[in-house]
Amino acid sequence: MNWKKIYFFIIAYLLVSCEGDQSVRYVFTDLSLEHISSETGPNQTNDHLDQSSTTYGIRCNLSPVETYRKGRYFDPYESSISCDDPIQFIYITATSDFDLIHPEGSLLNDLFYYNPGNLRDAEYLNGDTVAPYFDMKHLPTYPDSNFPEYADFMLAEPITSSQNIAFIVRMITYSGTAFVDTTSTIQLH
């Protein structure tokens, strides 16, 4: 009888001691931009050369790479991942005048919000250059992919007149690494 109790406690201890022994870290390695649209529901990439500014957004593909893994497996519901060198600043500008208040090259962060896949958790940039925390938990590939593969920035203010425009996004990590890319030109109306 005593052996059964001891055996039970040993098995229980081994099972419980495995909890929380996992850790995964990653870094961002690149930035590439795509046009997206929220016109038909969740944000979809958009290859059209014209689009309504009320549903327009920029997808920032971040190319995360795993740098460290501890533990036999990774369960996103037990432990979270962490970025070794997260994005600290983001700057969104345009190659032409957006409107009278935002001439070519001026900061457009006040016109965009970060959409993590759930509008309840959307975060306006409000003209600030401090980057939001990028999270995957509301995106379609979660929990199969735990790294934030992309970040969507939706245009919050419609343009006043139809125009051709390309956006430039510059992201800077805490270590000072800079990633820069430019969208193709799109006709917004």
C-alpha positions in Angstrom: 0.0 0.0 0.0 2.8 2.4 0.9 4.5 1.7 -2.4 1.4 2.7 -4.4 1.3 6.1 -2.6 5.0 6.6 -3.1 4.8 5.6 -6.8 1.8 8.0 -7.2 3.6 10.9 -5.6 6.7 10.3 -7.8 4.7 10.3 -11.0 2.7 13.3 -9.9 5.9 15.2 -9.0 7.5 14.3 -12.4 4.4 15.5 -14.3 4.1 18.8 -12.3 7.8 19.5 -12.5 7.7 19.6 -16.3 5.2 22.5 -16.2 6.8 25.9 -16.9 10.2 24.5 -18.0 9.8 25.9 -21.5 11.1 29.1 -23.1 11.3 30.3 -26.6 13.0 33.5 -27.9 13.2 35.0 -31.4 14.4 38.1 -33.3 13.1 40.0 -36.3 15.4 39.7 -39.4 13.7 41.7 -42.1 10.8 44.0 -43.1 8.7 43.7 -46.3 5.5 45.6 -46.9 2.2 44.7 -48.6 -1.0 46.5 -49.2 -4.0 45.1 -47.3 -7.7 45.6 -47.2 -10.3 45.0 -44.6 -13.2 45.4 -47.1 -14.2 41.7 -47.0 -13.6 41.0 -43.3 -10.3 40.1 -41.8 -7.3 41.9 -43.3 -6.3 40.4 -46.7 -3.4 41.2 -48.9 -4.4 43.3 -51.8 -2.7 43.3 -55.2 -5.1 45.9 -56.7 -3.6 49.2 -57.6 -6.5 51.2 -56.3 -8.5 51.0 -53.1 -10.8 52.9 -50.8 -8.8 54.6 -48.1 -11.5 53.6 -45.5 -10.4 50.0 -45.7 -6.7 50.4 -46.5 -3.8 49.1 -44.4 -0.1 48.2 -44.6 1.1 44.7 -43.6 4.6 44.7 -42.2 6.1 41.2 -42.7 8.7 40.9 -40.0 10.5 37.6 -40.7 11.0 36.3 -37.1 13.7 33.7 -36.5 13.9 31.5 -33.4 17.1 32.1 -31.4 16.6 29.9 -28.3 14.4 27.0 -27.2 14.4 25.3 -23.8 12.0 22.5 -23.0 10.7 19.4 -24.7 7.8 21.1 -26.3 6.2 24.5 -26.4 2.6 25.1 -25.3 1.5 28.6 -25.9 -1.2 28.3 -23.3 1.5 27.6 -20.6 4.3 29.9 -21.5 4.8 32.9 -23.7 7.6 33.6 -26.2 9.8 36.6 -26.0 11.7 38.8 -28.4 15.4 39.2 -27.8 15.4 42.6 -29.7 11.9 44.0 -30.0 10.9 46.9 -32.2 11.2 50.1 -30.2 10.2 52.8 -32.7 8.1 52.9 -35.9 7.9 55.7 -38.4 5.4 55.8 -41.2 5.8 58.4 -43.9 4.8 58.8 -47.6 6.5 59.6 -50.8 4.1 62.4 -51.6 1.8 64.8 -49.8 -0.9 62.9 -47.9 -2.9 66.1 -47.2 -2.3 69.7 -46.3 -1.3 68.9 -42.7 1.0 65.9 -43.8 3.3 67.0 -46.6 5.7 64.5 -48.2 8.1 62.9 -45.7 6.2 64.0 -42.6 5.3 61.5 -39.9 1.9 59.8 -40.5 1.8 57.7 -37.4 -1.3 59.7 -36.2 -3.2 58.4 -39.2 -2.7 54.7 -38.5 -3.6 52.2 -35.8 -2.1 48.7 -35.1 -4.6 46.0 -35.6 -3.4 42.7 -33.9 -6.3 40.7 -35.5 -8.9 41.8 -32.9 -10.3 45.3 -33.0 -10.9 45.3 -29.3 -7.1 45.2 -28.8 -6.3 47.8 -31.6 -3.9 50.4 -30.6 -3.7 53.9 -32.2 -0.2 55.2 -32.8 -1.5 58.8 -32.0 1.5 60.4 -33.6 3.9 58.5 -31.3 6.9 56.7 -32.6 7.0 54.1 -29.8 6.0 50.8 -31.4 3.2 48.7 -29.9 3.9 45.2 -28.6 3.4 42.8 -31.6 1.3 39.7 -30.6 0.1 36.7 -32.6 -2.7 35.4 -30.3 -5.6 36.8 -32.4 -4.1 36.0 -35.8 -5.2 33.0 -38.0 -2.0 31.1 -37.7 -2.0 31.0 -33.8 -1.2 28.7 -32.0 0.6 26.9 -34.8 2.9 29.9 -35.2 3.7 31.7 -32.0 6.0 34.3 -33.6 4.5 37.6 -34.7 5.1 37.1 -38.4 3.5 40.4 -39.4 2.0 43.5 -38.0 -1.0 45.3 -39.7 -1.3 49.0 -39.6 -4.7 50.3 -40.8 -5.4 53.8 -42.0 -7.7 55.5 -39.5 -8.3 58.7 -41.5 -9.7 58.6 -45.0 -7.9 60.8 -47.6 -9.6 64.0 -48.7 -9.0 63.5 -52.5 -8.0 60.6 -54.7 -4.2 60.3 -55.1 -1.4 57.9 -56.0 0.8 57.3 -52.9 3.5 55.0 -51.6 4.2 54.6 -47.9 7.6 54.1 -46.2 7.8 52.2 -42.9 11.0 52.4 -40.8 11.2 50.2 -37.7 14.1 50.4 -35.2 14.8 47.7 -32.6 16.2 48.4 -29.1 19.7 47.5 -30.2 19.5 50.1 -33.0 18.9 47.7 -35.9 16.8 49.5 -38.6 14.5 47.9 -41.1 13.1 50.0 -43.9 10.8 49.3 -46.8 8.5 51.1 -49.2 5.1 49.9 -50.5 4.3 50.0 -54.2 2.4 53.0 -55.3 -1.4 52.7 -54.9 -4.3 54.8 -55.9 -6.3 55.7 -52.7 -9.7 57.2 -53.0 
